[in-house]
Amino acid sequence: MRKLAVLLSFTAAACTVGEDFSRPALYNDSVIKQELALKNGTQPSKSWYALFGDEQLNILIEQGLKNSTDIEQAIAILRQARAELKISQAGFLPQINARGGYNYQKNSKNIGPTADTHYYNAGFDASWELDIWGKGRRQDEAAAAMLKAEEYSLNQVKNVVAAEIASDYVNLKLAVEKLRIAKQNLALQRDIFGVVKSKYQSGLTDDIAYNQAEYLLNSTETQIPQLQSQVEQYKNALAVLSGVLPSQLPLDSEKRSPIFSNAYQYNIKAMYNLPASVIRQRPDVAAAEQNLAAQNALVGAAVADLYPNVSISALWGYAASSGNSLFNSKSQGYSYEPLLSLPLLDWNRLQNQLNKQKYQKQEAFAVYKKTVLTAVGELKNAMANVQNELKRNRLQNRALANMNKVVAASSEKYRSGLIEFSDFLTMEQNRLQAQ
């Protein structure tokens, strides 16, 4: 027992080989802040979609966050990682098993006069691999980092689901808006075609004007089935994202959205009112960092395999030739065995395993670096797109307003016979394009 006590005290003084993880000195917050021209603001709200002021959109996203199959899958993966951590934590704890059995051995008569043997046994056996060099602790560290990575991945999936629902919802409302405009234009063009047809029948215009008017009418008519198909496609896409059947969507597709009924407004300065840590705190970046931390810990576990392995096994129980006397005090026995093993000749298997883990750490670092760069690029693109879209939207609204005035005046002139239909047709086509 004194030897065992010495061994346990040696375990208490154990070390953890390998390097502890620290965040790579890669594009620190001050560099990112300067690159994106950020101010010292606050993190964006998780309910960013509420800024659109569209209650239907809010309900759809909230439903999607509850029912999305993508989120259900991510939650299942997270639970797997949590179970994997518990498995890892139990790996270097003492293991105890109960056992019992009967043994019978009939010996060969050609090896001399030996009697057959048989006995019953019952008891407990225990084993414990001492984590002297920190292999178990590094494996626990890796499993804990993977668990954190899956937590961040779950948040990333939620962000993606919310963004995709918002995108499909906007596209749905855009298709509905285009369909509404197409129907309005169709009614207007039917009226114009009626005028052209009347003039044609009276001999006041030629075949060219008549055919052009009919072509314009037919072209607008062909847009309506396409737009109706788009509306159905976006409804079905929203249903998949929300985890429900299309008929169960809490959606009135015909109701005009405030996104289109209100003027497009955005505070450009507020877009830069973000903290420099906005990139580091993105779920995909945080997950990549935790994956790198996990791989760093696995390198340490591979280093520990190069050191001597110390384990203890013990047995306590009963053994007797008769079942009636099995649990007699004289049938009791025990044993214990400390064991030290050191790999001497493995043909560099352990060293190559360590090299493999190091290369995988290099791969994880490259993924982390790319994820950071991608996050910066996506944010810069989003900022540029918002500014340019705001400018384009204002110019298009101004152009459409002017074109509506031109078409209205041209329509009256054509009805009065002051201009040719081809001139009016060109203006009408320009107005449709502006819309």
Buried (B, 14 or more C-beta within 10 A) or exposed (E): EEEEEEBEEEBEEBEBBBEEBEEEEEBEBEEBBEBBEBBEBEEEEEEEBEEBEBEBBBBBBBBBBEBBEBBEEBEEBBEEBBEBBEEBBEBBEEEEEEEEEEEEEEEEEEEEEEEEEEBBBBBBBBBBBBBBBBBBBBBBBBBBBBBBBBBBBBBBBBBBBBEBBBEBBBBBBBBBBBBBBBBEBBEBBEEBBEBBBEBBEEEEBEEEBBEBBBEBBEEBEEBBEEBBEBBEBBBBBBBBBBBBEBEEBEBEBEEEBEBBEEEEEEEEEEBEEBBBEBBBEBBBBBBBBBBBBBBBBBBBBBBBBBBEBBEBBBBEBBBBEEEEEBEEEEBEEEEEEBEEEEEEEEEEEBBEBBEEBBEBBEEBBEBBBEBBEBBBEEBEEEBEEEEEEBEEBEEEEEBBEEBEEBBEEBBEBBBEEEBBBEEBBEBBEBBBEBB
